[in-house]
Each structure stands twice: as structure tokens, then as C-alpha cells.
Amino acid sequence: MTPDQTLAVLGGVGFAAGFVDSIAGGGGLLTVPALLACGLPPHATLATNKAQAVFGAASSVTSFWRRNALQKSRAPLAFVLGFLGSLTGAYLVTLARPEPLRPVVLVLLAIAAIIVMVPRDRLKPLNLARPELAYAGVALVLGAYDGFFGPGVGSMLIVANVLVFGDTLTYASGNAKVVNFASNLAALILFLFRGDIHWRLALVMAACNVLGAQVGSRLAIARGDKLVRVVVLLVVFALIIKMGISLLG
């Protein structure tokens, strides 16, 4: 492909990733393989992916925020802890390899899929004395997981909001985006210092990712839990298959 054709393909992938990410997370399933296929080395792929994803995450949070489709009082602490968690996880990568986490993540994703499939009227939140404190811990831990490894974090955050606060899937999706944005921003800052970002690709993908995020978040708010449930399950099953193949390989 010519450079212009490559940019056009990556732009389309960025749009699709922004759309999926804004609803259920998992956009990296599309963008990371696409960037690797363009010949970028793994470190530049991860850096460029975070650079484009942070714009879509910001766009998605803004869309949910403006439409009151997330809990605004919950957002500041979730953002700070997600940011700090991501920095911690990124540091831990320098001390240990993330591959041993794969079997644990597969189990967690399977549990998340089961929870999402349970009808809303049968799914009861956990009876916690301090749900805000519990979610603070969730934001920190899953932010660290995202900085350390990452697959499935968006879906896990959605399920966490449902279990801790009793959110609807749509509302949980909006709240999950706050931690997603914080984690992506922390990773971007780290990659900026390392200088691994391919900015020409990142900016084209970012512009398309923002458009996809706007379409996806608005559609999620308009269509509600039914759409979110379907997209979350598709993303989770795709992650389970991908990680299962990697584990067996």
C-alpha cells in the first residue's frame, strides 16, 4: 500500500476502535494489530496506540458527561486513582513480565461475560457499607492493571460499576470511561518522555477515533443497555479467544 492508503486504512480502524471503545472498551483489539501490520515495532505500536486512544477516550467522556450519563461526583477521585494506578502499573512492567496474568484475566473475563448476560432485574449490587471507597480501590487496581497489561479493562470497569453501585450498563459504561481516560493519559505521558510515538499515524487515527467515540457514545446513550450488553459480550468473547490462542501458543 502507498503511504496515503495506509493512512486511510488506519483512519478507518481508528474510527471503528473509537466506536467500540466508547461503548465497551477493547478498541486495542483493532488498532494494535493494524499498527503492527504497518511495520511498526512493538514499542512504537503501543506508544502510538495510546497516543491515538487518549483522544477518543477524552471525546467519549465528554459526550457521556454532557448528557448526564455518568456520575459526576464519582469522576474526580476515579480519574486521579486511575491515573496513579496506570503509572504504577507501567512501572511494574519494568520489574516483571505481564504474561503470567493471562490465565487470571481469562477467568475474570469469563466471569464478566456471565454477569453482563444476567438480566438487569436479576442483577443485584453488592451490599457494601462504603461503595465509594470500594470503587476507589477498583479504580486504582484496574488502572494499575491497564498500565501493566490492559486487555479487558474497559469491560471489567463496566462490571465493577454495576456490582458496586447498581448502575445500568449504559451508566456504567459512562463511568468506566473516566478511569479509561485517566489510564490512557498516564500512559501517553510516559511514552512522550520515551519518544516512541509515531505522530503522523497517531494524529490521523486520533481524529477518526474521536469521531467513532462520538458516534458510539451517543448511540449507547440512545439505545441503552441492550446495545451495551451486545457490544460488551462481543468484545469480551473476542478477548477470551485472542488471549486463549496466545496462551495455548
Stockholm file with secondary structure:
# STOCKHOLM 1.0

chainA/1-249         MTPDQTLAVLGGVGFAAGFVDSIAGGGGLLTVPALLACGLPPHATLATNKAQAVFGAASSVTSFWRRNALQKSRAPLAFVLGFLGSLTGAYLVTLARPEPLRPVVLVLLAIAAIIVMVPRDRLKPLNLARPELAYAGVALVLGAYDGFFGPGVGSMLIVANVLVFGDTLTYASGNAKVVNFASNLAALILFLFRGDIHWRLALVMAACNVLGAQVGSRLAIARGDKLVRVVVLLVVFALIIKMGISLLG
#=GR chainA/1-249 SS CCHHHHHHHHHHHHHHHHHHHHHHSCTHHHHHHHHHHTTCCHHHHHHHHHHHHHHHHHHHHHHHHHTTCSCGGGHHHHHHHHHHHHHHHHHHHTTSCSGGGHHHHHHHHHHHHHHHHSCGGGCCCCCCSCHHHHHHHHHHHHHHHHHHTCTTHHHHHHHHHHHHHCCCHHHHHHHHHHHHHHHHHHHHHHHHHHTCCCHHHHHHHHHHHHHHHHHHHHHHHHHTHHHHHHHHHHHHHHHHHHHHHHHHC
#=GC SS_cons         CCHHHHHHHHHHHHHHHHHHHHHHSCTHHHHHHHHHHTTCCHHHHHHHHHHHHHHHHHHHHHHHHHTTCSCGGGHHHHHHHHHHHHHHHHHHHTTSCSGGGHHHHHHHHHHHHHHHHSCGGGCCCCCCSCHHHHHHHHHHHHHHHHHHTCTTHHHHHHHHHHHHHCCCHHHHHHHHHHHHHHHHHHHHHHHHHHTCCCHHHHHHHHHHHHHHHHHHHHHHHHHTHHHHHHHHHHHHHHHHHHHHHHHHC
//
